Amino acid sequence: MGGARIIGESLSNIPWQDKPEGYEGVVWRYDKNPLTKWNPTRSTARVFNSAIVPFKGGFAGVFRADHKDGKARLHVGWSDDGISWDIEDEVITWRDSEGRIYQPNYAYDPRVVKIEDTYYITWCTDFYGPSVGVGVTKDFKEFIRLENAFLPFNRNGVLFPRMINGKYVMLSRPSDAGHTPFGDIFLSESPDMIHWGKHRRVMGRGGTGWWQGLKIGAGPVPIETTEGWLLFYHGVVLTCNGYVYSCGAAILDLNNPSKVLYRCRDYLLTPEKEYETVGFVPNVVFPCAALTDAESGRIALYYGSADTYVSLAFARVEEVVDYVKENAEPFHEGEGR
C-alpha cells in the first residue's frame, strides 16, 4: 500500500461501506444514516456526539444522552457491528477511588481511548462552569472518576492513545462559560493523569477557511500514522442564520504534537443531509470517534448530526492525509506559549 499508513492494530470487523461510484470527496457518509433516532431510550430524548471503541470482538460506546429534563448525561451502549446499538437507559454511575459515588451534574461530548489495558473517558463536566472530566473503566460496567484535568472553563478534552516522551498528552479548548470566543486548541502534558502542565497552543481558529472562523475543537482520538498524528477536528462559523459546525483535519508531529505539520484549508464534511441540517440544533457535523484498521487503512468516523443523532462516515487514511497536504494552510502553527 502506498502513501500514509496507520500505526496500530488491525480491526477486521470495522464498519465499512465502499465509496460511492463517482464520489469526489475523501470522506463519504453511510447511506443508512443516522444510526440513532429521537427518544432512543425511555429516559432520553436524543443521543449524539458519542465515543465508540472496539471491545471483546464487538464494540462499546459512551454516549451523550440528553434527557427529557434537558440535561446531558453519559450512557453505555453495545454493538456487534458498530452500526446497530443497544443503549442502556441507566446513566453511568461514577465512583471515586474509594468507592464513593461521585456523579457529575451534567456530562456531554465524551471521548474514549484505550491506553495499555485501561479505557480512559474524557468529557465536558460541571466544575463551577464547564471543564474536562476524566474517568477510567476496564469493562464498561464499573467506572472510576479521576480528578478533573483543568480549571474552568474548558471543553473538548481529547487524550492521545499512548504516552509521548513518557507523558500522557491531552488536547483541549479553553473557553468561557458560553459559546467560546477563545476558540483555539491547546495541548497539555501529565506524568500521572492528575497533574497537567507544559501547556502549548496547537492551532487557532480562523485561518483561510471561513468555515472555522469562530472556533475549533479536537474531535476523535488522534490517529497515529506514518506521516504524523491525524487529527479530525470541528470548525464553527457564525452565519446570519446561526452556527454551522463542519469537520476538517490536520497532521501533527509524532514526537512533538504541539507542532502542526499540515492543516487543511477546506472542510471534509459540512452539513448537507437532512439529518445534519434539521434537528434540535440545525447545521451540525461534530466528529467525536474513529475506528481504524491498520491493515487496510480504513477509518470509520462517527459524528453527531444536528445535536440529535449519531451518524457514520468512512475514509481511507492515505486519501485523507493526501487531501490535508494538498489543501494545507499556507502558514505555520504550533509551539505557542
C-alpha positions as CSV (number, residue, x, y, z in Angstrom):
1,M,0.0,0.0,0.0
2,G,1.4,3.4,-1.0
3,G,1.0,6.6,0.9
4,A,0.3,7.1,4.6
5,R,-0.3,4.1,6.8
6,I,-2.0,3.7,10.2
7,I,0.3,2.7,13.0
8,G,-1.8,0.4,15.3
9,E,-3.9,-2.7,15.4
10,S,-5.9,-4.4,12.7
11,L,-9.7,-4.4,13.0
12,S,-11.1,-6.8,10.5
13,N,-14.8,-6.1,11.6
14,I,-14.6,-2.4,11.2
15,P,-17.9,-1.0,10.0
16,W,-17.4,-0.2,6.3
17,Q,-19.1,0.8,3.1
18,D,-17.2,1.4,-0.1
19,K,-17.0,4.9,-1.6
20,P,-20.0,5.6,-4.0
21,E,-19.0,5.4,-7.6
22,G,-18.2,8.9,-9.0
23,Y,-18.0,10.5,-5.5
24,E,-15.1,13.0,-5.5
25,G,-14.7,13.6,-1.7
26,V,-12.4,11.8,0.6
27,V,-14.9,11.3,3.4
28,W,-18.3,9.7,2.5
29,R,-21.4,9.1,4.5
30,Y,-23.1,5.8,5.4
31,D,-26.1,5.5,3.2
32,K,-28.4,4.4,6.1
33,N,-27.6,7.3,8.4
34,P,-28.4,8.2,11.1
35,L,-27.6,5.3,13.4
36,T,-29.9,6.6,16.3
37,K,-33.3,8.2,16.4
38,W,-35.4,10.6,18.5
39,N,-36.3,9.2,22.0
40,P,-33.8,6.3,21.8
41,T,-34.4,5.1,25.3
42,R,-37.2,5.6,27.9
43,S,-35.5,8.5,29.7
44,T,-33.6,10.1,26.8
45,A,-34.7,12.5,24.1
46,R,-31.6,12.4,21.8
47,V,-28.2,10.6,21.6
48,F,-25.3,12.2,19.7
49,N,-21.7,13.3,20.0
50,S,-20.6,10.0,21.4
51,A,-17.4,7.8,21.6
52,I,-17.0,4.3,20.4
53,V,-14.2,1.7,20.7
54,P,-13.6,-2.0,19.9
55,F,-14.4,-4.2,22.8
56,K,-14.2,-8.1,23.1
57,G,-14.9,-8.7,19.4
58,G,-17.7,-6.2,19.2
59,F,-17.9,-2.5,20.2
60,A,-18.7,-0.5,23.3
61,G,-19.6,3.2,23.5
62,V,-20.0,6.0,25.9
63,F,-22.9,8.0,24.6
64,R,-24.0,11.6,25.2
65,A,-27.7,11.3,26.0
66,D,-29.8,14.5,26.5
67,H,-32.6,13.6,28.9
68,K,-36.1,14.8,28.9
69,D,-35.3,17.3,31.6
70,G,-32.9,18.9,29.1
71,K,-29.7,17.8,30.9
72,A,-26.9,15.9,29.2
73,R,-25.7,12.6,30.8
74,L,-23.5,9.7,29.8
75,H,-24.8,6.2,29.0
76,V,-23.1,2.9,27.9
77,G,-24.0,1.3,24.6
78,W,-23.2,-2.1,23.0
79,S,-23.0,-3.3,19.4
80,D,-21.9,-6.3,17.5
81,D,-21.3,-4.5,14.2
82,G,-20.7,-0.8,15.2
83,I,-23.9,0.2,13.4
84,S,-26.9,-1.1,15.4
85,W,-26.7,-0.1,19.0
86,D,-28.3,-1.2,22.3
87,I,-28.0,1.9,24.5
88,E,-28.7,1.4,28.2
89,D,-31.4,3.6,29.8
90,E,-29.4,3.9,33.0
91,V,-26.8,6.6,33.4
92,I,-23.2,5.7,34.1
93,T,-22.6,5.6,37.9
94,W,-19.2,7.2,38.7
95,R,-17.4,6.4,41.9
96,D,-14.1,7.8,43.2
97,S,-11.1,5.7,44.0
98,E,-12.5,4.9,47.5
99,G,-15.8,3.7,46.1
100,R,-18.0,6.7,46.9
101,I,-20.5,7.9,44.3
102,Y,-19.2,10.9,42.5
103,Q,-21.8,11.9,39.9
104,P,-21.3,14.9,37.6
105,N,-24.2,17.4,37.5
106,Y,-24.0,17.1,33.7
107,A,-21.8,15.3,31.3
108,Y,-21.5,15.7,27.5
109,D,-19.4,15.1,24.4
110,P,-17.3,12.2,25.7
111,R,-14.2,10.7,24.1
112,V,-12.8,7.2,24.9
113,V,-9.3,5.9,24.3
114,K,-7.6,2.7,25.3
115,I,-4.1,3.2,26.8
116,E,-2.5,-0.1,27.6
117,D,-5.2,-2.2,29.4
118,T,-7.4,0.7,30.6
119,Y,-10.1,2.8,28.8
120,Y,-9.9,6.5,29.6
121,I,-13.0,8.7,29.3
122,T,-12.9,12.4,29.0
123,W,-16.0,14.6,28.8
124,C,-17.3,18.1,29.5
125,T,-18.2,18.2,33.1
126,D,-19.6,20.8,35.6
127,F,-16.8,22.2,37.7
128,Y,-18.2,25.7,38.6
129,G,-18.6,26.0,34.8
130,P,-17.7,23.7,32.0
131,S,-14.4,21.8,32.4
132,V,-12.8,18.5,31.4
133,G,-13.7,15.5,33.4
134,V,-11.6,12.3,33.4
135,G,-12.5,8.7,34.3
136,V,-11.5,5.1,33.7
137,T,-13.0,1.7,33.2
138,K,-11.8,-1.7,32.2
139,D,-15.2,-3.4,31.5
140,F,-17.7,-0.6,30.8
141,K,-19.6,-1.7,33.9
142,E,-17.6,-0.1,36.7
143,F,-16.4,3.5,36.3
144,I,-13.9,5.3,38.4
145,R,-13.8,9.1,38.3
146,L,-10.4,10.8,38.5
147,E,-9.6,14.4,39.2
148,N,-10.8,16.9,36.7
149,A,-8.0,17.8,34.3
150,F,-8.3,21.6,34.2
151,L,-9.8,24.6,35.8
152,P,-12.9,26.0,34.3
153,F,-13.6,26.9,31.6
154,N,-12.6,24.2,29.2
155,R,-14.1,21.7,26.7
156,N,-13.1,19.1,24.1
157,G,-10.6,17.2,26.2
158,V,-9.1,14.5,23.9
159,L,-6.3,12.2,25.0
160,F,-3.6,10.7,22.7
161,P,-3.7,6.9,22.5
162,R,-0.3,6.4,24.0
163,M,2.2,8.2,26.2
164,I,4.6,10.6,24.3
165,N,8.1,11.1,25.7
166,G,7.0,9.5,28.9
167,K,3.9,11.7,29.4
168,Y,0.2,11.5,28.9
169,V,-0.9,14.1,26.4
170,M,-4.3,15.8,26.1
171,L,-5.8,18.3,23.7
172,S,-8.4,20.8,25.0
173,R,-10.1,24.0,24.1
174,P,-10.1,26.7,26.8
175,S,-13.3,28.7,26.7
176,D,-15.7,31.0,28.5
177,A,-18.9,29.9,30.2
178,G,-20.9,30.3,26.9
179,H,-20.0,29.7,23.3
180,T,-16.3,30.1,23.3
181,P,-15.0,33.3,21.7
182,F,-11.4,32.0,22.5
183,G,-11.8,29.0,20.2
184,D,-8.2,27.6,19.9
185,I,-6.8,24.1,20.6
186,F,-4.2,23.7,23.3
187,L,-2.0,20.7,24.4
188,S,-1.1,19.7,27.9
189,E,1.1,17.0,29.4
190,S,0.8,14.9,32.6
191,P,3.1,12.4,34.3
192,D,0.2,10.7,36.2
193,M,-3.2,11.8,34.6
194,I,-3.7,14.1,37.6
195,H,-1.2,17.0,37.3
196,W,-1.3,18.8,34.0
197,G,1.1,21.4,32.7
198,K,3.6,22.4,29.9
199,H,0.6,23.9,28.1
200,R,1.1,24.7,24.4
201,R,-1.1,26.3,21.8
202,V,-1.5,24.0,18.9
203,M,-4.0,25.6,16.4
204,G,-6.0,28.7,16.3
205,R,-9.5,29.4,14.9
206,G,-9.7,31.1,11.6
207,G,-7.0,30.6,9.0
208,T,-8.0,30.9,5.4
209,G,-11.1,28.8,5.8
210,W,-14.1,30.8,6.9
211,W,-15.9,27.5,8.0
212,Q,-13.6,27.5,11.1
213,G,-13.6,31.2,11.7
214,L,-15.4,31.3,15.1
215,K,-13.8,28.3,17.0
216,I,-12.3,24.9,16.5
217,G,-12.1,21.8,18.8
218,A,-10.4,18.4,18.7
219,G,-12.6,15.6,17.5
220,P,-11.8,11.9,17.8
221,V,-8.7,10.5,19.5
222,P,-5.7,11.3,17.2
223,I,-4.8,8.5,14.8
224,E,-1.1,7.6,14.6
225,T,0.1,7.3,11.1
226,T,3.5,7.1,9.3
227,E,3.0,10.8,8.4
228,G,2.2,12.1,11.9
229,W,-0.9,12.2,14.1
230,L,-4.0,12.6,12.0
231,L,-6.4,14.8,13.9
232,F,-10.0,15.3,12.8
233,Y,-11.5,18.4,14.3
234,H,-14.6,20.5,14.2
235,G,-14.7,24.1,13.0
236,V,-17.5,26.6,13.5
237,V,-18.6,29.7,11.6
238,L,-21.2,32.1,12.8
239,T,-23.6,32.9,9.9
240,C,-26.6,35.2,9.7
241,N,-28.7,32.2,10.4
242,G,-26.7,30.8,13.4
243,Y,-23.7,28.5,14.0
244,V,-22.6,25.9,11.4
245,Y,-20.3,23.1,12.5
246,S,-18.1,21.3,9.9
247,C,-15.3,18.7,10.1
248,G,-11.7,19.2,9.0
249,A,-8.3,17.6,9.6
250,A,-4.7,18.3,10.5
251,I,-1.5,16.4,10.8
252,L,0.7,16.9,14.0
253,D,4.3,15.9,14.6
254,L,4.6,12.4,16.1
255,N,7.2,13.3,18.8
256,N,6.0,16.9,19.4
257,P,2.3,17.0,18.7
258,S,2.0,20.7,19.6
259,K,3.7,21.3,16.2
260,V,1.3,21.3,13.2
261,L,2.7,19.9,10.1
262,Y,-0.3,20.4,7.9
263,R,-3.8,21.8,8.3
264,C,-6.5,21.6,5.7
265,R,-7.9,24.8,4.3
266,D,-11.2,23.2,3.1
267,Y,-13.5,21.1,5.2
268,L,-14.0,17.4,4.8
269,L,-17.7,17.3,5.8
270,T,-20.2,20.1,6.3
271,P,-24.0,19.9,7.0
272,E,-25.7,18.8,3.8
273,K,-28.1,16.0,4.5
274,E,-31.5,16.5,6.2
275,Y,-30.3,14.7,9.4
276,E,-27.4,17.2,9.6
277,T,-29.4,20.4,8.8
278,V,-32.6,19.7,10.6
279,G,-32.8,18.7,14.3
280,F,-32.6,20.0,17.8
281,V,-29.7,22.2,16.7
282,P,-29.6,22.5,12.9
283,N,-26.4,22.5,10.8
284,V,-24.1,20.4,12.9
285,V,-21.4,17.9,11.9
286,F,-19.4,17.1,15.1
287,P,-16.8,14.3,14.8
288,C,-16.3,12.5,18.1
289,A,-14.9,9.0,17.5
290,A,-13.0,7.0,14.9
291,L,-12.3,3.3,14.4
292,T,-9.3,2.3,12.4
293,D,-7.9,-0.8,10.7
294,A,-4.2,-0.6,10.3
295,E,-4.1,-3.4,7.7
296,S,-6.5,-1.8,5.2
297,G,-6.1,1.8,6.1
298,R,-9.8,2.1,6.7
299,I,-11.3,4.7,9.0
300,A,-14.9,4.7,10.3
301,L,-15.7,8.2,11.5
302,Y,-18.6,8.7,14.0
303,Y,-20.1,12.2,14.3
304,G,-23.0,13.9,15.9
305,S,-25.5,15.4,13.4
306,A,-27.9,18.3,14.3
307,D,-27.3,17.6,18.0
308,T,-29.9,14.8,17.5
309,Y,-28.3,11.7,16.0
310,V,-25.2,9.6,15.9
311,S,-24.1,9.3,12.2
312,L,-21.3,7.5,10.5
313,A,-18.9,8.2,7.6
314,F,-15.9,6.5,6.0
315,A,-12.5,7.3,4.7
316,R,-9.1,5.8,3.8
317,V,-6.1,7.2,5.6
318,E,-3.9,7.7,2.6
319,E,-6.6,9.8,0.9
320,V,-7.3,11.9,3.9
321,V,-3.6,12.6,4.5
322,D,-3.0,13.5,0.8
323,Y,-6.0,15.8,1.0
324,V,-4.7,17.6,4.1
325,K,-1.3,18.1,2.5
326,E,-2.6,19.2,-0.8
327,N,-5.0,21.7,0.8
328,A,-2.7,22.8,3.6
329,E,-2.9,26.2,5.2
330,P,0.0,28.4,4.0
331,F,1.3,29.3,7.4
332,H,3.0,27.6,10.4
333,E,1.3,26.9,13.7
334,G,2.1,25.3,17.0
335,E,4.6,25.6,19.9
336,G,2.8,28.8,21.0
337,R,3.3,29.7,24.7
